[in-house]
Amino acid sequence: MADDGVAEDYPTEIEENLNDFDSSVGSVQNMVQTLVSVSRSDKLDPLDQAKLDLMSAYALNSMFWMYLVTQGVNPKDHAIKQELERIRTYMNKIKEITDKRKAARLDKDAASRFVRNALWDAEDKKRKDTTEHSRKGKHTRFS
């Protein structure tokens, strides 16, 4: 955080917590920069719009979480924790929807043709043979 040669103004026991906090601030800063860079006038499909809105809500609530930490309030005992969990629930729902879109789909027409052609019927074969022979002028009778 600071130069190694400079005396630190904080106890060394909290250095790991400060490093984690600094990392979290950097993550939120990246989210906010992404949000700012996306133009709201762009036409997004509803799923992408929902993703963007959820990311915005999550970033703002994360910043509020960090604000509570800087004020000495335990955010785990605050309503912000439930709000973040609610947002995560919606993020998981969107992930499920996205995964369903990527899943393989069954082409029912192709499947029915495949099954119909895979099932061989001896009577159909006899009828085809009889028809072919009668076209050629051969009138043979099959028993």
C-alpha positions, 0 to 999 in steps of 0.5 A: 500500500505505502512505500516499504521504507515509510513508517505505517500509520496503522497496526500491522495486524490489519494489513491483510484486511486493508489489502482485501478492502483495497482489492474490493474497491478495485473490483467495484471500480472496474464494475462502475467503469463498465457501467459508465462505458455502456450507453443506455441508449443502445438497444439491448435485448431484455436479457442483456438489459436485466444483466446490466441492471443487476450488475448496476444494483450489485455494484451500488450495494457493494459500495454501500457495504464498503461504506458501512465497513468504513463507518464501523458498522458490521454489514453482515448484521445490516439489511444490505446483506439480504439485498445482495443475496436477493440480487445474487438470486436473480443473477442465478435465475438469469444464468439458468435462462442463459444456459437453457438458451445454449442447451441443445434443442430437439428438431422434432421433424428430423427426429420423426423422419429418422425414426420413420425411416429406421423402422423397416416394414416387410410389407412396405418393402413388398409393395415397393418391389411390386411397384418397381417391377410393374413399372418395368413391365415385369408382372411377377407375383410374390408369395 
